[in-house]
Amino acid sequence: MKWNYTQPVDIRFGAGRVAEIGEVARERGLYRGLLVAGGHSVRSGLAQRVLDHGRGTIEAVFSEFSPNPDVTEVDACAELIRTQDVGFIVALGGGSALDLAKAASVIGAGSRESVGSITDYHGTGKPLPLTHLPLIAVPTTAGTGSEVTCVSVLTNRAAGVKAPIVSNGFYPELAIIDPELTYTVPPYVTACTGMDVLSQAIEGYWSVGHQPICDALAVHAARLVFEFLPKAFTTPDDREARERMCEASVTAGLAFTLPKTTSSHACSFPLTNRYGIAHGEACALTLDYFTRINAADPEGRVNALARSLGYRDADGLADAIADLRRTLGLRENIADLGLGESDIAALVRDSHHPNLDNNPVVITDDNLLALYRGLASGGAANADKHNEREERQ
């Protein structure tokens, strides 16, 4: 087996460490900073706290972007970077802020004439330039792991497309993971982002691009989620649970960056694009199904993962995922959407995302039809087991 491991991000983890941001910026000779922060961070005063911690190194704020940031918002941020001669970027928030900042750090590093628009690279396969502004990532949720990845997930609403872009230019220079910033995250967001962590870890483990270091990180992250996500959800002021979920998040980010995510993430994109289901909730909706399907992997990796996590086999792991989803009060199905056969056919078509190619078992249209018909009828659990048995025969 041949494999490579690269992780260029400097990681600083611990409660209160956001206060170091000005110090680390000065150490690196970074000035004229731009803070990319969502509207909630601005209204809550958190953005101002970060500006204060910057000790004069951060001079401007960009907050005009939406959840699931649009390509037009990336271009707007890039234009601000050019006009204000920004020297570095601080991304504060969940995946939306970090994804937008990553893309803007590349597009804004050159002229519009030389680099173009982010739409030139979104879903086109055209490689992005590697030149980028230094980026300091400060996550406020225990969820995406974006602070240590080379992935930016963007939406082109005009084209009806949500998709990731992968570029080595997206790696932040520094990630500051301060669990204190997650203490006020609402339970529903805690649940969704936590299940995204679990999906990243499990999918990174069973991905066809798996490798030993990422495997070890994935197992560690998944264990933490099963133990501490229910506590963080039911007791939001449990500081240990919050800290361990932040640990799970950054560890899962390291676990999936190189192997990449697979089937649950591929299916999450159309569920979010078409029906507005939150990303982590959309991943959670299909993760147990694909756990059963992927038990047919001839390498036996899914059953090995299940045993590493303390479950008897892949079925036991799938049951644990479904139980956790119920504990968190997340969607069990999409029966409330009233989908017809044409809607289901569209979901099947749109699920053929490149991430699907990373799955260890070939996912057919029949698999996807069974999944979506089960979810649409409210009977997904039985459909999962039926499909899993068929795959093993």
N, C-alpha and C positions, 0 to 999 in steps of 0.2 A: 504494500500500500504506500503510495506517495502522497504527501500533503504538505501544504505551507500554512504558516500562521503569521499574521501581521496585525498589530494593533498599535497605531501611532498616537492614540489619544492619551494625554496626561490626565489621570483621574485623581481628583481630590474628594474624598468622601468623609462626611461627618457633620454632626449637628453644629450649626452656627458658622459653617465655613463660607457661606455667601459673603460674609464680612471681609473675606480676604481678596475680593475681586479687584479692588484698586491696587493692592499690593502686587498681585500677580501680573496685572496689566503693566505696571511700571517696571517690574522685573524684566518683562519681555520687550520693553520699549514701545508699548502700544498706547497711542493717544488718538484723539478725535473719534471716540467710539460712538457707535449707534446702538441703542438698546431696542431690540425687537421684542415687543411684549404685547399680549392681547389686551383687549379693553378691560377685562376683569382685573388683571394685574394693575392696570392704571387706576381704576376706580377704587380698588382695595387699599391702595397706598404702597403695595409691594414694589411696583416699578420705581417709585420715588426712593424707597429704601435702597434699592440696588444702585440708583443714581448716586445716592449719598455715599454708599460703600465704594463707589468708583473713585472718589476723592479727586474729582476733576478730570478723570480720563474719559468719561462718557459725556458727550455733548448734545446728543439728539435722541429722539424717540420715534419709532415707527410702530403704530398700533392699528392701522387701518387694514385689517385683514380678518377673514372669517374662519370659523372652524372648517377643516378640510380646505386649506388655502388654495385660492384659484391662481392660475398662471398669470392673470392680469395683475394680481396683487404682488406677485414676485417681481414682475417688470416694474411696477410702481416703486417698490422698495429699492430695486437696482438703480432706478433713475435718481432717487434721493441720495443714494450712496455716491453717485457720480457728482451731482450738483453740490453736495456738501463736503466733498473730498474726505470721505470717511476713511479712517485708518484701520479700524477693526470693528467687529460686531459682537454684541452680547445677546444671546437668544435666551429669553426668560419665559417659561411656560411649559405647556404640554407639547405633544407632537406637532401641533399646528405651527406654533412659533418657531420651533427648531427646524421643521421641514422648510418653511418659508425662508428662514435665515440662511440655511445651507445653500439653497438655490440662488438666493440673491447675492451671497458672498462670491459666487462665481460669475453670475451675469453682470453684477455691478463692478467687477474688478477690471473690466475692459470697456472700451467705447461701444456704443450701440451698433456702430458700423462694423466693428471687428468681431463682436461676440454675438450680436443679434438678440432675439427674444428667447425666453425659456421655452416657448412653444416650438422653437426649432428643434428642441431636444426631447420634448415630452412625448413618449410613445413612438418616436421616430427611429430610434436606434443610433442616431447621430451622437458621437461621443462629445461630451462637454470639454472645454478647455480645463486644464488642471490648475491654472493660475486662479487664486482665490484670496479673499481677505482673511486674515486670522479670525477665528470664531471661538468664542468662549460660550459653552452651552451650560445653562443652568435650568434643569428640569424642575417643574413644580408638581408633577404627578409621578406616581410609581407605576409607569405604564409602558411607554413606547421604547425605551432604550435608545432613542434617537441620538442621545448625547455621545454615544460611542460608535455609531454606525456611519457607513458611507451611503446611506439611503435617504432620499427625500420623496415623500408621497405627496403628490399634487393632484389637483382637480382642474380639468378644463370644462367648465360648466357649459360653455357654448357648444362644445363637441360631445358633451355627455360622457366624459371619460375621467376616471380616477385611476391613477397608476403610479408606481414608483419609478424613480430614476436612480441609477446607481453610478457613482463616480468617486474615485479616490480623492477628488477635490472637495468632497463633502465632509470628510473627517474633521471634526472640531480640533482645534489646537489643544484645548483644555476643557474638561468637564468638571463642574463643581456640583456634587450631589449632596445637598443639604436636606436631610429628612424633615427638618423643621418647616420647610416650605410646603410640605404635604399635609400638615396637621389639620388644615381647614378644608381639605378636599371633601366634597359631599359624598355620601355613601354610594349613590348610583355611579358617579364618576370613578370612585375607588373600585367598585365592582368591575366596571367596563375596562378600565386600564389594567387592573389586576389579571383579568382573563386574557387580555392581550399579551401580558407577560407570559402566562402559562402557554398560550398558543405559540409564541415565539420560541420558547424553550423546547416544547415537544416537537414542533415542526423542524426546528434546527437540528434536533437529534435524529429524526428519521429521514431527513433530506438526503437525496442521492449524493449531495456534496459534503456529507458528514466527515468529520475528522476528530481525532482523539481529544484534543484540547477543548474544542467546542462541545464535544459530548459531555465531558466532565462538568463544564459550566452549565450546560442544559439541565443535567440531573440536579445539580445544586439549586438552580433557580426554581425548578419545578417543585422540589421538596419544600422550599420556602413558601411558595404560593399556597400549596395545600395546607400548610400549617398556619400561616399568618394572615392570609387574605380574609378568612372569616372573622378573625379578631379585628383587623383594621376596619372591616365593614360594620360590624356590630358595635364596636367600641372605638369610635374615631379618635379618642384621646389616648389610646394605648400607644405610648411612645415606642416601645419595643416592636410592636407589630408594624408601625409606620416605618421604622428604621429598617426592619428586615425585608419589608416589601420594596423599599428603595434599593436594598442590596440585591433582591431578586430581579428588579428591573434592569439595573446596570449589568448584572451577570447574564441575564437572558439576551440583552443587547449584544454582548460579546459572543454569546453562543450562536446566534443566528446570522450575524453579519456576513460571515464567509460562506456557510452552507446555504443560506437563504431560506425563506419560508416556502410553504408548499400549498397544499390543497385548501386548507381552511382560509388562508389569506386570499387565495385566488377567488374563492366564493364570497369572501367578505366584500370585495370591491363592488360587484353589482348589487348586493343587498344594501350597501350604503348609498351607492349612486342612485338607484331606482327608488328606494323606499326610506332613505334617511335613517336606517338603523345604525346606531353608533358602532364604530369600527370594532372595538373589543367585544361588544355584544354580538356582532355579526360573526366574529371568529368563534366565539363560544358556542354559537348556535349549531355549528357543524363539526366541532372538534371531536366529540365522542363518536360521531358517525365515521369520520375518517380514521379514528383510532381502531375501530373494528375492521374497516376495510384494509388498513395497512398491516394488520396482523398476518395477512397473506404474504408479506414480504419474505422471500426465500432466505434472507439473511437472519430472520428471526429477531430483528432489532427492536421491534415494538414490544414483543413479549419480554425481551431483556430489559427494556426501559421500565416496563410495568413492575418487574420484580425488583429493580433498583429502587423504585419508589415505594416498595412495600406492598404491592398488589400481586395477586396470584398470576395474572396474565393480562393480555390486552383487554379482554372483556371487563376484568376488574378495574383496570385503569379507566376505561370508557364509562363505567358506572360511577366511578369517583368524580369524573369530570361533570357528568350529568347531575350528580348530587350537589356538587359545589355550585353549579349554575342555579339550581333550585334554591339553595341556601341564600344566594345573593339576590334572588327575586328577578333574575334576568329571563328574557324570552325563552320559552320552550318550543315555540313554533311560530309560524307566520299566518295562522288560520284567520286572524283578524283582518288581514289585507284583502281577503276575498279574491285570490288569484285564480284566473282561468288558465286553460291549457296554453294559450298564446303567451301569457305572462311567464309561465313556467318554462316554455321553450326559449324565451328571451333570456331568462336567468341561466339556463343551460348554455346557451351560446356565449353569453358574456363571461361565464366562468372559465372559458378556455383562455386563461391569462397565462403568460410565460411561467409564473410561479407554479402552475399545475405540472409543468415538466420536471420540477424538482421532487415530485412525489415518488416514493419508492415503489408504488404499485401504479400501473397505468390506470388512470381514471377515465372511464368511458362515458358516453352520453347516457347509457342505461344507468350507470351509477348515479349520475347527476340528476336524472329524471326521478329515480327512486328517492333520492335525498329531498328534492324540492317538492315532489308530490306528497311525501310524508310530512314535511314541515307545513305545507299548505293545508293538509287535512287535519293536522294536529296529532298525527300518529307516528312521528319520526322515530321514536325509540324502537318500535317493532320493526319498522322498515330497516333500521340500522342492523339489527340482529339478523334479519332475513338476508340482507345483502352480504353481511359478513360470512354467513354460512355458505352462501353461493360462491363467494370468492375463494373459500378454502377448499371447495370440492374440485 
